Amino acid sequence: MTRLLMNRRGLLRTMGAGAAATMASPMFFTRGAWANEFCNSPEKTGKIIFGFNVPQTGSYAEEGLEQLKAYELAVKHINEGGGMLETLKPLSLKGNGVLGKKVEFVSGDTQTNTDAARDGARRMIERDGAVMVTGSVTSGEAIAVQSLCQEKGVIYMAGLTHSNDTTGKDKRRYGFRHFFNAYQSGVAIAPHLANAYGKDRRAYHLTADYTWGWTQEESIKAATEALGWETVATVRTPLGLGDYSQYLTPVLNSGADVLILNHYGHDMVNSLPQAVQFGLRDRQANGKDFQIVVPMFSELMAVGAGEAVKGIIGTSNWHWALEDAGTQAFTKAYGEAYGVPPSQAAHTGYVQAILYADAVERAGTFYPPEVIKALEGHEFDGVGIGPTLYRDSDHQCFKDVLVVQGNDNPTSKFDVLNVIGKATRDEVTYDPSIFGGELGPYEPNQC
């Protein structure tokens, strides 16, 4: 098992001036007779509008605001060059916009709320003329917006969504996900839990009560029970809860020796420190040191949880301190723009915008069925985490999955996670039929 140690300050020192912008003809085209046959065709509107639909308020606002900054940076790079346009392979974008015309964008606040997310995406499509919508931090938001985009015939590049359902029972032809899912977290984390804590454990789950939490609980429960762990209880908690004391008190007398927190965003930032304050990490149970696991978390959450995150094991989609060229190019560009290295939320949003734009350029048209076909089965590299596949059967991305651990000896406020291992792309690949669902038709609808 390898350990990747981070040096944020060293990386920040390498962030120099951005790449010079390249300019080309402002003309763009839409292939063949398709120009007027789909929602918000740039041939009709005269504009290329991306819709950035993220939580700017609510429990997951911090992740959403990070995404929004990265989306804005992606538009800059699509229009002017730089960043991952220097590392993505294969690449058709030229740094002069998409099909020769500059990209514009609109943004909205989902409020970390499914209904608000769907309403916001509808406004972007019907009022603002968005030809593509991207964003989300909760899987509830992602699934709702993905369904709407299928109805409207507008491609949706999902943001942070970790539920198995997004590319499972709720998958849609017009939706694509670059983020990993709960099943893949289970596969990746299980060997590390066995190595750190053994195979004779009794686990108590506290789970965010919506689609992501449900499928994460299911996946982590299956992965740990396959190790030999016993599941003592699974308890659902409301999204956005501030005080977890009523949920933590029963853990003390449950007979469990591991608490698994299936929480994200501010929910985890609240629940993990409170669990530590309850003395769970200082107690013994069943003759063992009590442990806490957060199966999926991010740098932003780790910073928010403070001292409580030290030693906590989880999984992550990406990390800014990886040494590949794509990660370094993005980290450098983001650092120049915002003064800090990017989070996995920022990375996911940035990549999704770039991948959509490149698919249009490769297809030579904005006509959604052709763009979808350009994404389906697409193999690419140069955006971090190694060679990646957008599987055609469910629109799930397959790449390596990182296993991370809270840093016991941080050198700065940002030096919060160590990458302690990974599961390979082959290890986290699964039969798409296990999660069901139908992608639906290619044919686009009008707005």
N, C-alpha and C positions, 0 to 999 in steps of 0.2 A: 504494500500500500504506500503510495507516494504522498508527500505532503508539499503543497505549494504555499510557500511563505510570501507574504505580500509586502511591498514597499511603495506605498502610495506616493510618498514625497519624492522618491526617485523617479517615478513615472511622471509626476507633474513637472519635474524639472526639465523633462524632455519635450514638453509641449511648446513647439515653436509656432511660427506664423503659418496660417492656413495656405492651402494650395491656391494658385492663381486661377481665377475663373476663366472658363472658356466659353466663347459665344458662337452662336451659329444662327442660321436663318430662323426667323420667328414663325415661319409657316409650318403647319402640321396637317395631317391628312387622316382620313378614316377609310380603310380599304373597301373597295367594291361598292355594292348597293346597300350596305348596311347602315349608312350614316344616320338615317332618320328613323330607325326601327328599334331603338332602345332608349331607356330612361336617361335623360340628361346627356345625350350625345354631345360631345364637344363640337361636333360639326354644326349642331343647331344652336347651342348656347354661346359658342365663341370663346368659351373658357374651360379650363381644366380645374375643377374644384375638388379637393380632398376634404372630407369631413372628419374632424378629430373629436370624438365623442367620449370624454373621459370624466371620472369623478374628480371634481375640483373642491367638493365639500363632502362631508360624511366620513364614514369609518375608513375608507380606502383612499382618501383625498391625496395623501402624500405620494402614493404610487401613481395616481392619476396625473398629478402635476409634473412628476418626473417624465411620464410618457409624453405629455404635451410639449415640454421643452425639446425632447428628442424628435418628435414629429416636425417641429419647426426647423430643427437642424437638418432633418432629412430633406425637407423641401429646399432648403438652401443648397444642399449638395446635389440634389436632382437638377436644380436650375443652374448651378455654377460649377459643379465638380467638387471633388475632395472627399474626405472620409472613406467610407467603405466602397465608394466608386473606384477607388484605387486598388481594392483587394478582392472584390466579389468576382468569382469566375464560375461559369461564363458570364459575360456582361455585354449587354447591348446598349445601355444608357451611355450618352456621350457628354453629360454634364451641361447640356443646353436645354433642359426641360424634358418633356415627353413628346416624341414625334415632332420635335422642333418648336414646341410652344411651352412657355413657362407655366409652372404649376402655382395655383393659388390655394388657400385653405380657409375653412371656417372651423370654429371650435365651439363646444358646448359642455355644460356641466351635467353629468348624469346623477349627481348627488348621492352616489353609491346606492341607487334605487333602480329597480328593474323597469318600473313604469316610466320614470323620468328618462332613462336611457333610451327606451323605445320611442318616446315622444320626441326626444332630441334628435334622434336619427331620422325620424320622419320629417322634421322641420328642415334638416340639412338636405334631404332629398327633394322634398316638394317645394320649399321656399328658396333654398340657396343653390340648388342645381348640382349637388355633389354627385360625382360620377363614381366615387368610391368612399366608403365609410370605414373607419378603423377606430379602435379603442376598446375600453372596458377594463375593469380590474376584478369585478366579481363574475363568476360564471353565469349567474342569473342574468346580469346585464348582457353578456355575450350571447347567450342563447336567445334572449328576446330580440336583440338587434339582428342577429343572424337570420332569424325567422322573418322579420320584417324585410330585410334586404332581399331574401329569396322572393317574397311577394312582389317587391318593387322591381326586381331585375337589376339590382345594384350590388356589386361585389363587396363583401365584408371581410376585411383582414383583421381577425380577432386580436385583441390586446392580451392582457393577462387573464387567462381562463384555464383552470387546472382540472376542472371536472371531467371525468371520463365521458360524460354525456355530450359535451360540445362537439366532439367528432365521433360520438357513438349514437345513441338513440335519437339525439336531437341534431345530428349533422345535416347540412344543407349544401346543395351544389354550389351556391353562391358564397359559402363561408369557408375560410381557410385559417388554420391555427399554426403558428410557429412555436408557441409555448408547449412545454411538456405536459403530461397529465398525471393524475393520481396513481394510476396503475404503474406508470414508469417510476414514480417516486418510490413505490413499494418495492419494486424489483431492485432499485439502486440502493436503498437504505438498509434492507434486511441483513445482508452480510456484515455490514458495519455494526449494526446493533448486536448481532450475535457475537462478533469479535469483542465488542466493548463490554457487553452486559451478560453474555451467556445465553443459553437456550432454555433455561428454566426460569421463566419470569411470569408475573401476573400483571396484566395491563388494564388500566382504567382510562377510557376515552372521554374527553370533553370535546364536543364537535359543533362547529357553527351550523346552524339549522337552515341550510339551503343546499342546492344541488352540489356545489363543490364539497362542502363538508361531508355530505352523505357518501359521495363516491370516494373521497379520501379515506374516510373511516372504513369503508368496505375494503378498499385496496390495502391499507396498512394492516387492518385486522387479518386479512387473508395472508399477507406476507409474514407477519409475526407469528401467526398460528402455525404456518408451515415450518417455522423454526422450532416449534415446540412450546411457544408462549401460550398461556391461557388468557382469555379475555374475561375480566371480572364484570365490567359494566360498560355500556355505551350511553352517554347522556348528551342530549342536544341542548345547546345554549343559543339565545337570541343574538342576531347580528347587532353590533353596536353597543353591547352591554359594557357598562363601566365598572361595576362591582361584581366580582365572581365569587365572593365569599360563600354564598349559599350553595354553589356548585363544588367548591373546593372542600368544604367541611366534611361531606360524606366520604371523600377519598381517604381521609385519615383512618377510618374504621372499616374500610372495604376489604382488607386483605390484599390489596394491590401493592406491588413494589415498583411499578412504573406508571407514571401519568403521561398519556399521549395527548397533546394539545393540537387538535385539528382546527387551528385558528390562524387567521391571516390579518395583516394590516394592524390597525389599532386594537383589534380584538386580542391579538397575540401580545402586543405591546402592553396591554393591561393584564391579561391573564397570567403570563409567564412570571413577571415580577411578583404578582400577588401569590402565586403558588410558592415561590421562593420565600416570601415573607411569612407564609403559613408554616414554614419550617420543613417542607417536604424534602428538600435536598439535604437536610441535616439529620434525617431520621433513618432508622433501620426498619425493615419489614421483611419477614420471612428469612431472617438471618442475612439479609443483603442490604447494601446501601441503596436507598431509594433513588430513582432516576426520573428525569423528565425528558421527553422527546418532543420536538416540534418538527413533524415530517417534512414540511415545506415552508421555507422562510427566505427573507431577502436581507440585503445590506441595510436597507432603510428600517426594517423591523428590528434588526440586531442593534442598530444605533439607538432606537427608541427604547428597547428593553434594558439597555445599560448593562450593569454588572451581571444581571440575571442570565444573560445570554452565554456567559463563559462556559465552555464545555458542552453546550447543547448541540446535538447532532440533527441535521436535516438535509434536505436536498435543494438544489437551485438549478435554474435554467441556464445561467451564464454567470461569469464573474469578470470584472474589469481587469484583474491581475493575470489572466491567462496570457500566454506568451505568443499566441498566433498573430499573424499580421493584421487580420481583420479586427481583432480585439484591440490591438495597439493603435490602429488607425482611428477607430471610433473613440477610444478613451482619450487620445490626444485631441481630437477635434472637439469633443464634448468639454474637455477640460479648458480648452482655449475659449470656448463660448460661455461657460458657466462657472469656471473656477474650481470645480470638483470633479472627480471621476464619476462615471455614470453607474446607475443601478441596473439590475436585471429588468426592471420596468422600462427604463429608458431604452435599453438595448432592444427589447422586444418590439416596442413601438417603432423605433427607427428602422429596424430590419423589415418589418411588415410594409412600411411605406415604400422602401427601396425595392422590395420584391415585387410589389404590384406595379410600380412604374416600369421596372425592367421587363415584366411580363407583357405589358402593353407594347413596349418598344420591340420586343421579340416577335410579338404577334403582328405588328404593323397596323394595329387597329385598337380602338377602345371597345369594339363590339364584344359584349361580355362572354358569349360562348367561346370565342377565340382566345380571349385572355384566360379564361378558366382552363382551357386545354393547354395553354402555354405553362400554366402552373401545375397542372396534374402530372405527376410522375417526374417533375423537374428535379434534377440533381444539381447541387451547387456547393460551393465552398467559399471560404474567405469572409465569413461573418461571425466567426467564433464557434467553438465546440466542434470543429472539424466538418467533414463531408456530411451533407444533409440532404434528405429526400422529402419532397412533398408527395405523400402517397396518393395515388389517384383514386383509390377505393373509399377513402374517408376524409381526405384533406388534412390528415395529421402529419406534422413534421416528425421525422426520425433522425436523431443525432445523439451524441453522448449526453448522459445526465450526470451532473456533478453532485457529489456528497460533500457537505460543508460542516464545519464545526465552529462554534463561537470561540474566538481567540482568547486564551487565558492571559496573554501578555501583550496587549495592543500597544503599538508605538504612537498612535494618534487616535483621534475620535473616529476616524474612518477605517482604521485597521481592525475591523471587527470580526471578520470571517477568515478562516483558513479552508482551502480546498484540500480535503484529506483523501479523496479518491473519486472514482467515477464508474458508472456502468456504461458499457459500450453501446453503440447504436444497435448492434446485433442482439445484445442482451435485453434491450428494452423494446424490441420489435415483437408484435403480437398479431394474431389472426384478427382482422377487423370484424369478423362475424361475432366475436364474443360480446360486443357492446351494441349490436343491432343497428337499427336505423336505416333510412334510405336517403340518398343524396337528392333525389328529385331531378326535374328536367333541366336541360341547358337553355331552353328557349327563354328569352327575356320578356318581361312585362314592361308596360309603360308606367310612369309615375302616377 
